[in-house]
Amino acid sequence: LIAHALSLSPHVLLPYFNQPTVWLRLLHYPPLSTRKPTDQWSAAPHTDYGFMTILAQDTVPGLEVQDAEGVWHLAPPIPDTFVLNVADMCERMCDGRWPSSAHRVLNAGEKERFSIPYFFDPHIDCIIDRLPGIESRTSRDPVIFGEYVIERLNRNYAYHHSAP
């Protein structure tokens, strides 16, 4: 469906996913009863590193998405639905036509919040570049998916590398 939406051959994405990298996480967000607007998040603003994220969320609000102008909007839970996030590798493959979805979680209510993200990503050794048939819009260099993930994790969790 993604290849079709990009007007590409239905088989163009298959080599990236012959051995996909997948993660399933079970997330718990306790209420932030002492929230300060600028310094406390349940999940800080970020984009997902891989290709697509399918998110099952409970009925407690808190997920926010950022639009192209940088404004944050609540993504209210809708029963019996999933949220689909375009992630960084998909954005690279379609050369920015579909931007990676910046999002954050702020559980400012009084209830616990739970969500289950399923990360569907290319094989860890795949070279990610603009897909054949996608007109060039940017001048990004190709990346190896696994190296990109490690770089992002190291940047986001730099405190693990500093001496006590």
C-alpha positions as a printed NumPy array, in Angstrom:
array([[  0.   ,   0.   ,   0.   ],
       [  2.841,   2.396,   0.772],
       [  4.534,   1.767,  -2.585],
       [  1.19 ,   2.209,  -4.327],
       [  0.58 ,   5.525,  -2.512],
       [  3.992,   6.694,  -3.768],
       [  3.128,   5.545,  -7.351],
       [  5.891,   2.923,  -7.253],
       [  6.101,  -0.76 ,  -8.094],
       [  4.481,  -2.867,  -5.365],
       [  7.767,  -4.78 ,  -4.976],
       [ 10.114,  -1.828,  -4.466],
       [ 10.082,  -2.11 ,  -0.664],
       [ 10.425,  -5.904,  -0.403],
       [ 14.266,  -6.036,  -0.264],
       [ 14.28 ,  -3.801,   2.808],
       [ 11.92 ,  -6.065,   4.731],
       [ 12.953,  -9.632,   3.822],
       [ 14.222,  -9.777,   7.437],
       [ 12.594,  -6.792,   9.126],
       [ 13.733,  -5.347,  12.411],
       [ 10.752,  -5.256,  14.754],
       [ 10.209,  -4.128,  18.321],
       [  7.103,  -4.305,  20.44 ],
       [  7.068,  -2.169,  23.566],
       [  4.613,  -2.005,  26.43 ],
       [  4.633,   1.545,  27.779],
       [  3.281,   2.839,  31.072],
       [  2.964,   6.562,  31.755],
       [  2.155,   7.427,  35.375],
       [  0.236,  10.672,  35.947],
       [  2.365,  13.811,  36.201],
       [  0.505,  15.507,  39.016],
       [  3.336,  17.985,  39.68 ],
       [  3.854,  18.88 ,  36.011],
       [  5.771,  22.01 ,  35.123],
       [  4.908,  23.005,  31.538],
       [  8.46 ,  23.128,  30.2  ],
       [ 10.453,  20.529,  32.087],
       [  8.477,  17.345,  32.569],
       [  7.274,  14.885,  29.925],
       [  6.   ,  11.35 ,  29.95 ],
       [  7.897,  10.955,  26.653],
       [  9.934,  13.899,  25.364],
       [  9.399,  15.178,  21.802],
       [ 10.952,  12.84 ,  19.236],
       [ 10.538,  11.045,  15.925],
       [ 10.742,   7.282,  15.595],
       [ 13.954,   5.984,  14.039],
       [ 12.667,   3.262,  11.735],
       [ 10.072,   2.96 ,   8.978],
       [  6.573,   2.805,  10.492],
       [  5.127,   2.625,  13.982],
       [  1.709,   1.168,  14.679],
       [  0.426,   2.351,  18.044],
       [ -2.353,   0.92 ,  20.17 ],
       [ -3.263,   3.352,  22.916],
       [ -5.708,   3.213,  25.767],
       [ -8.494,   5.724,  26.428],
       [ -6.345,   8.152,  28.453],
       [ -5.279,  11.166,  26.364],
       [ -1.708,  12.41 ,  26.298],
       [ -0.267,  11.762,  22.824],
       [  0.479,  14.973,  20.95 ],
       [  1.721,  15.397,  17.359],
       [  3.51 ,  18.348,  15.824],
       [  2.327,  19.9  ,  12.563],
       [  4.515,  21.409,   9.819],
       [  4.357,  24.841,  11.491],
       [  5.649,  23.438,  14.798],
       [  2.306,  23.57 ,  16.634],
       [  1.456,  20.658,  18.942],
       [ -1.986,  19.023,  18.717],
       [ -3.616,  16.455,  20.97 ],
       [ -4.205,  13.123,  19.212],
       [ -7.27 ,  11.983,  21.132],
       [ -7.636,   8.223,  21.569],
       [-10.287,   6.764,  19.266],
       [-11.646,   3.372,  20.38 ],
       [-10.78 ,   0.363,  18.214],
       [ -8.205,   2.234,  16.104],
       [ -4.439,   2.404,  15.718],
       [ -2.201,   5.429,  15.234],
       [  0.234,   5.057,  12.325],
       [  3.436,   7.108,  12.519],
       [  5.731,   7.64 ,   9.558],
       [  9.281,   7.272,  10.915],
       [ 12.722,   8.54 ,   9.844],
       [ 13.589,   5.794,   7.332],
       [ 10.268,   6.134,   5.517],
       [ 10.844,   9.885,   5.282],
       [ 14.287,   9.242,   3.749],
       [ 12.96 ,   6.636,   1.318],
       [ 10.289,   8.987,  -0.005],
       [ 12.729,  11.94 ,   0.153],
       [ 10.62 ,  14.002,   2.521],
       [  7.242,  13.639,   0.833],
       [  5.962,  12.098,   4.048],
       [  7.715,  13.676,   7.034],
       [  8.614,  11.636,  10.078],
       [  5.936,  12.272,  12.709],
       [  7.249,  14.344,  15.619],
       [  5.308,  13.404,  18.735],
       [  5.433,  13.488,  22.514],
       [  3.417,  12.22 ,  25.463],
       [  2.227,  14.304,  28.377],
       [  0.09 ,  12.427,  30.864],
       [ -1.103,  15.424,  32.857],
       [ -4.312,  13.745,  34.011],
       [ -4.955,  11.717,  37.119],
       [ -5.044,   8.259,  35.484],
       [ -2.242,   5.968,  34.384],
       [ -1.767,   5.805,  30.606],
       [ -0.701,   2.735,  28.631],
       [  0.265,   2.278,  24.997],
       [  1.715,  -0.48 ,  22.845],
       [  3.905,   0.655,  19.933],
       [  4.949,  -1.861,  17.278],
       [  7.998,  -0.641,  15.371],
       [  8.24 ,  -2.112,  11.858],
       [ 11.659,  -1.317,  10.429],
       [ 14.022,  -2.391,   7.649],
       [ 16.703,  -5.022,   8.073],
       [ 19.416,  -3.655,  10.357],
       [ 22.073,  -3.755,   7.559],
       [ 19.978,  -2.047,   4.859],
       [ 21.331,   1.005,   3.119],
       [ 18.539,   3.576,   3.207],
       [ 18.326,   6.131,   0.42 ],
       [ 15.669,   7.667,  -1.79 ],
       [ 13.684,   4.885,  -3.489],
       [ 14.055,   4.379,  -7.237],
       [ 11.301,   6.318,  -8.975],
       [ 11.111,   9.054,  -6.314],
       [ 12.1  ,  12.448,  -7.685],
       [ 14.956,  14.055,  -5.738],
       [ 13.939,  16.851,  -3.362],
       [ 16.799,  16.827,  -0.841],
       [ 20.512,  16.085,  -0.832],
       [ 20.667,  13.571,   2.007],
       [ 23.402,  10.976,   2.094],
       [ 22.407,   7.315,   2.377],
       [ 22.561,   5.735,   5.85 ],
       [ 22.859,   2.18 ,   7.115],
       [ 19.777,   1.627,   9.244],
       [ 21.568,  -0.058,  12.165],
       [ 24.257,   2.631,  12.315],
       [ 21.572,   5.328,  12.258],
       [ 19.73 ,   3.706,  15.18 ],
       [ 22.93 ,   3.412,  17.245],
       [ 23.825,   7.044,  16.525],
       [ 20.361,   8.256,  17.584],
       [ 20.381,   6.127,  20.741],
       [ 23.857,   7.345,  21.681],
       [ 22.816,  10.966,  21.119],
       [ 19.588,  10.6  ,  23.104],
       [ 21.191,   8.687,  25.972],
       [ 24.59 ,  10.399,  26.125],
       [ 24.418,  10.437,  29.933],
       [ 25.116,   6.673,  29.87 ],
       [ 28.568,   7.373,  28.412],
       [ 29.728,   9.929,  30.973],
       [ 31.756,   8.96 ,  34.028],
       [ 30.001,   9.261,  37.419]])
